[in-house]
């Protein structure tokens, strides 16, 4: 099976290929350059692997949560590819990619994934490991750090930008052991591939027209009054 994965939901931009179990990736922290860099990254990776787009059997798409603009770029790009190739798609959560990355890089068995959602909130989901893959324990959500219910004990990998931006507030919510605690971790396309491969193997790919972003909320900015209130609370 030959699978392609694309993720642009955060400041990281990445493309990866699964070639019968081997994974190849191009990854770059780009800020707002996703639209410009993504096509070149994809075609460069294909060339490195001696592949043509027509050989792809399916596409995994990072659907968020994350930057609204970044999510739209990635989902729109994958929709166009999938339609042109007439191949199925599997959506993969940014939080699940973070969790799978902690499994791959740190041997984590349980993961608390948190992405800074701005507006004094985080995107959050807890994961356990089943057969080497991250499995969500409940729905992903967006909430102020102080409103999250985190596990009281046990050992967890804590990964994602939410842990960097809101470390103090999140740490107050749990006395669990956090190891590693990696606030610099970002979603990567390579970590979508093991999760997507399971879905493709089970025949759970979807059509391009069914692919939707995972925003978790509808607003992208605080009102002026909300900004002033948040500033007062931080004083």
C-alpha positions as CSV (number, residue, x, y, z in Angstrom):
1,X,0.0,0.0,0.0
2,X,1.2,3.5,-0.9
3,X,-0.2,6.3,1.1
4,X,0.4,10.0,1.2
5,X,-0.2,12.2,4.3
6,X,-0.4,16.0,4.4
7,X,-0.7,18.3,7.4
8,X,-0.7,22.1,7.5
9,X,-2.9,22.7,10.6
10,X,-0.3,24.5,12.7
11,X,2.9,26.5,11.9
12,X,4.4,23.2,10.7
13,X,4.0,22.0,7.1
14,X,4.7,18.4,6.3
15,X,4.1,15.7,3.7
16,X,4.9,12.0,4.2
17,X,4.7,8.8,2.2
18,X,4.0,5.3,3.5
19,X,5.5,2.8,1.1
20,X,4.6,-0.7,2.2
21,X,5.5,0.2,5.8
22,X,8.5,2.5,5.3
23,X,7.9,6.2,6.0
24,X,9.5,9.1,4.2
25,X,8.8,12.8,5.2
26,X,9.5,16.4,4.4
27,X,8.8,18.7,7.4
28,X,9.3,22.4,7.9
29,X,8.1,25.0,10.4
30,X,6.9,27.6,8.0
31,X,4.8,30.2,9.8
32,X,2.4,31.3,7.1
33,X,4.1,29.9,4.0
34,X,2.1,26.7,3.7
35,X,0.4,27.6,0.4
36,X,3.8,28.4,-1.2
37,X,5.8,25.5,0.1
38,X,3.3,22.6,0.1
39,X,3.3,21.8,-3.7
40,X,7.1,21.9,-3.9
41,X,7.5,19.7,-0.7
42,X,5.1,17.2,-2.2
43,X,6.7,17.0,-5.6
44,X,10.2,16.9,-4.1
45,X,9.3,14.0,-1.8
46,X,7.7,12.1,-4.6
47,X,10.8,12.6,-6.7
48,X,13.1,11.5,-3.9
49,X,11.1,8.3,-3.6
50,X,10.8,7.7,-7.3
51,X,7.1,7.9,-7.1
52,X,4.3,9.4,-9.2
53,X,1.1,10.8,-7.8
54,X,-0.9,8.3,-9.9
55,X,0.7,5.5,-7.8
56,X,-0.9,6.7,-4.5
57,X,-3.6,4.4,-3.1
58,X,-5.0,6.9,-0.6
59,X,-4.4,10.2,1.2
60,X,-4.3,11.0,4.9
61,X,-5.3,14.6,5.7
62,X,-4.6,16.5,8.9
63,X,-7.9,18.2,9.5
64,X,-7.1,20.2,12.7
65,X,-7.8,21.5,15.2
66,X,-5.3,24.2,14.7
67,X,-4.9,27.4,12.7
68,X,-8.1,28.1,10.8
69,X,-6.1,29.2,7.7
70,X,-3.7,26.3,8.0
71,X,-6.5,23.8,8.3
72,X,-8.3,25.2,5.2
73,X,-5.1,25.1,3.1
74,X,-4.5,21.4,3.9
75,X,-8.1,20.2,3.5
76,X,-8.5,22.2,0.3
77,X,-5.2,20.8,-1.1
78,X,-6.1,17.2,-0.3
79,X,-9.6,17.5,-1.7
80,X,-8.2,18.6,-5.0
81,X,-5.6,15.8,-5.0
82,X,-8.2,13.1,-4.0
83,X,-10.6,14.2,-6.7
84,X,-8.0,14.3,-9.4
85,X,-6.7,10.9,-8.4
86,X,-10.1,9.4,-7.6
87,X,-8.6,8.0,-4.4
88,X,-10.1,7.7,-0.8
89,X,-9.1,10.0,2.1
90,X,-8.8,9.5,5.8
91,X,-9.1,12.5,8.1
92,X,-6.6,12.6,11.0
93,X,-6.8,14.9,14.0
94,X,-3.8,17.1,14.8
95,X,-4.1,16.0,18.5
96,X,-3.9,12.3,17.4
97,X,-0.8,13.1,15.4
98,X,0.8,14.6,18.5
99,X,-0.1,11.6,20.5
100,X,1.2,9.2,17.8
101,X,4.4,11.2,17.7
102,X,4.9,10.8,21.4
103,X,4.4,7.0,21.0
104,X,6.9,6.9,18.2
105,X,9.6,9.2,19.7
106,X,9.2,8.6,23.4
107,X,7.6,5.2,23.8
108,X,4.6,6.8,25.5
109,X,1.8,4.6,26.7
110,X,-0.6,7.4,27.7
111,X,-0.7,11.0,26.2
112,X,-2.2,14.3,27.1
113,X,-2.2,16.3,23.8
114,X,-2.8,20.0,23.9
115,X,-2.5,22.7,21.2
116,X,-2.6,26.4,22.0
117,X,-6.0,27.6,20.6
118,X,-5.4,31.3,21.4
119,X,-8.2,33.2,23.0
120,X,-6.9,31.8,26.4
121,X,-8.0,28.3,25.4
122,X,-6.5,25.0,24.4
123,X,-7.5,22.1,22.1
124,X,-7.2,19.0,24.1
125,X,-7.6,15.2,24.1
126,X,-6.3,12.3,26.1
127,X,-5.0,9.2,24.4
128,X,-4.1,5.6,25.4
129,X,-2.0,3.3,23.3
130,X,-3.6,0.2,21.8
131,X,-1.5,-2.0,19.6
132,X,1.0,0.8,19.1
133,X,-1.6,3.3,18.0
134,X,-3.1,6.4,19.8
135,X,-6.7,5.9,20.7
136,X,-8.7,8.9,22.0
137,X,-10.3,8.6,25.4
138,X,-13.2,10.9,24.9
139,X,-13.9,13.6,22.4
140,X,-11.4,16.3,21.5
141,X,-12.5,19.7,22.9
142,X,-11.6,23.4,23.2
143,X,-11.7,25.0,26.6
144,X,-9.8,27.3,29.0
145,X,-7.0,25.4,30.7
146,X,-8.6,25.9,34.1
147,X,-11.8,24.1,32.9
148,X,-10.1,20.9,31.8
149,X,-10.5,17.7,33.7
150,X,-7.0,16.1,33.7
151,X,-6.1,12.8,35.3
152,X,-5.1,13.1,38.9
153,X,-2.3,10.5,38.9
154,X,-0.4,8.1,36.7
155,X,2.2,8.8,34.1
156,X,1.6,10.6,30.8
157,X,3.5,12.2,28.0
158,X,2.3,15.8,27.8
159,X,2.9,17.2,24.3
160,X,1.9,20.1,22.1
161,X,2.0,23.9,22.2
162,X,-0.7,24.2,24.7
163,X,1.7,22.9,27.3
164,X,4.2,25.6,26.5
165,X,1.7,28.5,26.4
166,X,-0.4,27.4,29.4
167,X,2.0,25.3,31.4
168,X,1.2,26.8,34.8
169,X,-2.6,26.6,34.4
170,X,-2.5,23.1,33.0
171,X,0.0,21.9,35.7
172,X,-2.5,23.0,38.4
173,X,-5.1,20.6,36.9
174,X,-3.1,17.4,37.6
175,X,-0.6,15.8,39.9
176,X,0.2,13.1,37.4
177,X,3.8,12.5,36.3
178,X,4.4,14.2,33.0
179,X,7.3,12.7,31.1
180,X,8.2,13.9,28.7
181,X,6.7,17.3,28.8
182,X,7.3,18.7,25.3
183,X,5.6,22.0,24.6
184,X,7.5,22.4,21.4
185,X,6.0,19.3,19.7
186,X,3.9,20.0,16.6
187,X,1.8,17.6,14.5
188,X,3.7,15.8,11.7
189,X,2.3,14.1,8.6
190,X,4.5,11.0,9.3
191,X,2.6,10.4,12.5
192,X,-0.7,10.4,10.6
193,X,0.3,7.5,8.5
194,X,0.1,4.6,11.0
195,X,-3.3,5.8,12.1
196,X,-4.5,6.2,8.5
197,X,-3.1,2.9,7.4
198,X,-5.3,1.1,9.9
199,X,-8.4,2.9,8.5
200,X,-7.5,2.3,4.9
201,X,-6.8,-1.4,5.6
202,X,-10.3,-1.6,7.2
203,X,-11.9,0.0,4.2
204,X,-12.9,3.1,6.1
205,X,-11.6,5.7,3.6
206,X,-14.0,8.4,2.5
207,X,-14.6,10.4,-0.7
208,X,-13.0,13.8,-1.2
209,X,-16.4,15.4,-0.9
210,X,-16.9,14.1,2.6
211,X,-13.6,15.5,3.9
212,X,-14.3,18.3,6.5
213,X,-12.1,20.5,8.7
214,X,-12.1,19.9,12.5
215,X,-12.3,23.4,13.9
216,X,-14.0,22.7,17.3
217,X,-15.1,26.3,17.5
218,X,-16.5,28.9,15.1
219,X,-14.7,32.1,16.3
220,X,-11.1,33.0,15.6
221,X,-10.6,36.0,17.8
222,X,-11.7,37.6,21.1
223,X,-13.8,40.7,21.1
224,X,-12.1,43.9,22.5
225,X,-14.1,43.5,25.7
226,X,-13.1,39.8,26.0
227,X,-9.4,40.8,25.5
228,X,-9.6,43.4,28.2
229,X,-11.2,41.0,30.6
230,X,-8.6,38.3,29.9
231,X,-5.8,40.9,30.5
232,X,-7.4,41.9,33.9
233,X,-7.4,38.2,34.9
234,X,-3.7,37.8,34.1
235,X,-2.7,40.9,36.2
